[in-house]
């Protein structure tokens, strides 16, 4: 991990961070409208996007990587934050219905192993939402904010990583069409900029939002079809298999065998 939880807290406590929280949170709530009775966890630094779900989810918690550190969440009441090892999450198999993954995969030392652990903890019908820096966006080029740190991804790279982990993408969207600046005029106009940017240049969004579903069966790879042989190939030293006799030959053989039996008996 190359980012500290304290830096993340400071960013989301700023004016730009509040705008980012609002813009991404709107997209998240549009996807997950009802999660009553479900188990929701955040992985990485997801607490800025989880507050609106607290009154709905049956169980909720924030899993923060040990290398990144943690901050207490929520600020009031019992803490729901747990320090974890990214490749050994302290959760039973199939125990998570919804998972928000943000500020995580771009910092993972072994992304494939982290993905395998995400697959393990997701329930059979569970879904995860990945919020990942977009390599084509301007946010990935400005390292003064969290989405400019770590390894950004293209959509194709991210989809390949997900499919290798048996996580099927079911929805894709972009967010953060605004530039990563704290000017009041930009922040005030952020919703309008988002709408216009999504229509005219969707590929330059600052982050990608990929919703995925857990696959229970590993797909079988398609191989090269076998070539049909026009005739059998005889192996060296092997005897040719006898062909079936015609009806007349079979009858002659039966009569011959019968005469030999009569001679032996006589």
C-alpha positions in Angstrom: 0.0 0.0 0.0 1.3 3.4 -0.9 -1.3 5.7 0.7 -2.0 6.4 4.4 -5.4 6.4 6.0 -4.6 9.8 7.5 -4.1 11.3 4.0 -7.4 9.8 2.9 -9.2 11.2 5.9 -7.8 14.7 5.2 -8.9 14.5 1.6 -12.4 13.5 2.3 -12.6 16.2 5.0 -11.8 18.9 2.4 -14.2 20.7 0.1 -13.1 18.7 -2.9 -13.4 15.5 -0.9 -17.0 16.3 0.1 -17.8 16.8 -3.6 -16.2 13.5 -4.5 -18.2 11.8 -1.8 -21.4 13.3 -3.0 -20.9 12.5 -6.7 -19.7 8.9 -6.2 -22.3 8.3 -3.5 -25.1 9.3 -5.9 -23.9 6.7 -8.4 -23.6 4.1 -5.7 -27.1 4.7 -4.3 -28.5 4.6 -7.8 -27.2 1.0 -8.1 -28.0 -0.2 -4.6 -31.4 1.3 -3.7 -32.5 -1.4 -1.2 -30.2 -3.5 0.9 -32.4 -4.2 3.9 -31.4 -7.3 5.7 -28.1 -7.7 3.8 -24.5 -7.7 5.0 -22.4 -4.8 3.7 -18.7 -4.3 4.0 -16.2 -1.8 2.7 -12.7 -2.8 1.7 -9.9 -0.3 1.4 -11.2 3.2 2.5 -14.9 3.0 1.9 -16.3 4.6 5.0 -17.0 8.0 3.1 -19.6 6.1 1.0 -21.1 3.8 3.6 -22.9 6.3 5.9 -26.2 6.3 4.1 -26.5 2.5 4.4 -26.1 2.3 8.1 -29.8 2.3 8.8 -30.6 -0.4 6.2 -27.9 -3.1 6.3 -28.3 -5.9 8.7 -24.5 -6.0 9.3 -22.0 -3.3 8.2 -18.3 -2.8 8.7 -15.2 -1.2 7.2 -12.1 -3.4 6.4 -9.0 -1.3 6.2 -5.6 -2.8 5.1 -3.0 -2.9 7.8 -0.4 -1.3 5.5 -2.7 1.6 5.0 -3.7 2.1 8.6 -7.2 2.9 9.8 -9.3 5.6 11.2 -12.2 5.2 13.6 -15.6 4.9 11.8 -18.2 6.0 12.6 -17.2 9.0 14.7 -20.0 8.3 17.3 -20.9 5.0 18.8 -19.2 1.7 18.5 -16.3 1.4 16.0 -17.0 -0.6 12.9 -13.5 -0.5 11.6 -11.2 -3.5 11.4 -7.5 -3.7 10.4 -7.0 -6.6 8.0 -4.5 -8.3 5.8 -5.7 -7.9 2.2 -5.1 -11.6 1.4 -6.6 -13.0 4.6 -9.9 -11.3 5.4 -11.3 -12.2 8.8 -14.7 -13.2 7.3 -16.3 -16.6 6.7 -16.8 -18.0 3.2 -19.8 -16.5 1.4 -20.7 -14.1 4.2 -20.9 -10.8 2.4 -23.9 -9.7 0.3 -22.5 -6.3 -0.8 -18.9 -5.1 -0.9 -17.6 -1.6 -1.8 -13.9 -1.7 -2.9 -12.2 1.6 -3.1 -8.6 2.9 -2.6 -7.6 -0.7 -2.5 -6.9 -2.7 -5.7 -4.6 0.0 -7.2 -2.4 -0.3 -4.1 -2.4 -4.1 -3.7 0.9 -5.8 -3.9 -0.7 -9.0 -5.3 -3.9 -8.0 -6.9 -4.8 -11.5 -8.1 -4.5 -12.9 -4.5 -6.6 -10.0 -3.2 -9.3 -10.7 -5.8 -9.3 -14.4 -4.9 -10.1 -13.4 -1.3 -12.9 -11.1 -2.4 -14.4 -14.0 -4.3 -14.2 -16.2 -1.2 -16.1 -13.9 1.1 -18.8 -12.9 -1.4 -22.1 -14.7 -1.0 -23.5 -16.9 -3.8 -25.6 -14.0 -5.1 -23.3 -11.3 -3.7 -22.2 -8.3 -5.6 -19.2 -6.0 -5.3 -18.7 -2.4 -6.6 -15.1 -1.5 -7.5 -14.2 2.2 -7.6 -10.9 2.4 -9.5 -8.8 5.2 -10.9 -9.2 5.5 -14.7 -5.9 5.5 -16.5 -7.4 7.8 -19.3 -8.7 10.3 -16.8 -7.0 13.5 -15.5 -7.4 12.4 -11.9 -4.8 9.6 -12.4 -2.2 12.2 -13.5 -2.6 14.5 -10.4 -0.9 12.9 -7.4 -2.0 15.6 -4.9 -5.2 13.6 -4.3 -5.8 9.8 -3.6 -7.0 8.8 -7.1 -3.6 10.0 -8.5 -1.7 7.5 -6.4 -1.2 3.8 -7.0 -1.7 1.9 -10.2 -4.6 3.2 -12.4 -6.4 0.8 -14.7 -8.0 0.8 -18.1 -11.4 -0.8 -18.4 -10.0 -3.8 -20.4 -7.3 -4.4 -17.7 -9.8 -4.3 -14.9 -12.3 -6.6 -16.7 -9.5 -9.1 -17.3 -8.5 -9.0 -13.6 -12.1 -9.5 -12.6 -12.8 -12.4 -15.0 -9.6 -14.2 -13.9 -11.0 -14.0 -10.4 -14.4 -15.4 -11.5 -16.1 -12.1 -10.9 -18.5 -11.2 -13.8 -18.9 -7.5 -14.6 -22.6 -6.6 -14.7 -22.5 -2.8 -14.9 -20.0 -0.1 -15.8 -20.1 3.6 -15.3 -17.7 6.5 -14.9 -17.6 9.3 -12.3 -15.6 12.5 -11.6 -15.8 14.4 -14.8 -14.8 17.5 -12.9 -11.1 18.4 -12.7 -9.3 17.7 -9.4 -9.3 21.3 -8.2 -10.9 23.0 -5.2 -12.2 26.2 -7.0 -15.6 27.1 -5.7 -17.0 27.7 -9.2 -16.1 24.1 -10.2 -17.4 22.5 -7.0 -20.6 24.4 -7.2 -21.1 23.4 -10.8 -20.0 19.8 -10.2 -23.4 18.1 -10.9 -23.9 19.9 -14.2 -20.3 19.1 -15.2 -20.8 15.5 -14.4 -23.9 15.3 -16.6 -22.3 17.0 -19.6 -19.0 15.2 -19.3 -20.8 11.8 -19.1 -22.5 12.6 -22.5 -19.6 14.1 -24.5 -16.5 12.4 -23.1 -17.3 9.4 -20.9 -13.9 7.8 -21.4 -12.2 10.6 -19.5 -13.9 10.1 -16.2 -11.7 10.2 -13.2 -12.8 6.8 -11.8 -14.5 3.7 -13.1 -17.3 2.1 -11.2 -17.6 -1.6 -12.0 -20.3 -3.7 -10.4 -19.5 -7.5 -10.4 -21.2 -10.7 -9.5 -19.6 -13.8 -8.1 -19.4 -16.8 -10.4 -19.8 -20.2 -8.8 -18.5 -22.4 -11.7 -15.2 -21.9 -13.4 -15.7 -21.5 -17.1 -14.2 -24.2 -19.4 -11.7 -22.8 -21.8 -12.5 -23.6 -25.5 -9.7 -25.5 -27.1 -8.7 -26.3 -30.7 -11.2 -28.8 -32.2 -9.8 -32.3 -33.0 -9.1 -33.1 -36.6 -11.2 -35.9 -38.0 -9.1 -38.7 -39.6 -10.1 -40.1 -43.0 -8.7 -43.6 -42.1 -7.3 -45.4 -39.1 -3.6 -45.1 -38.5 -1.8 -48.4 -37.7 0.7 -48.2 -34.9 4.1 -49.8 -35.5 4.1 -53.5 -34.5 0.3 -53.6 -34.0 -1.8 -56.3 -35.7 -4.7 -55.2 -37.8 -8.1 -55.8 -36.2 -10.1 -58.5 -37.9 -13.0 -57.2 -39.9 -16.5 -58.7 -39.4 -17.2 -61.7 -41.7 -20.1 -61.7 -44.2 -23.1 -63.8 -43.5 -22.0 -66.5 -46.0 -18.4 -66.7 -44.6 -19.9 -67.0 -41.0 -22.2 -69.9 -42.0 -19.3 -71.7 -43.7 -17.2 -71.3 -40.6 -20.0 -72.7 -38.4 -20.4 -75.9 -40.6 -16.6 -76.4 -40.7 -16.4 -76.2 -36.9 -19.3 -78.7 -36.6 -17.6 -81.3 -38.8 -14.4 -81.1 -36.8 -16.4 -81.6 -33.6 -18.1 -84.7 -35.1 -14.7 -86.2 -36.2 -13.3 -85.8 -32.7 -16.3 -87.4 -31.1 -16.2 -90.3 -33.6 
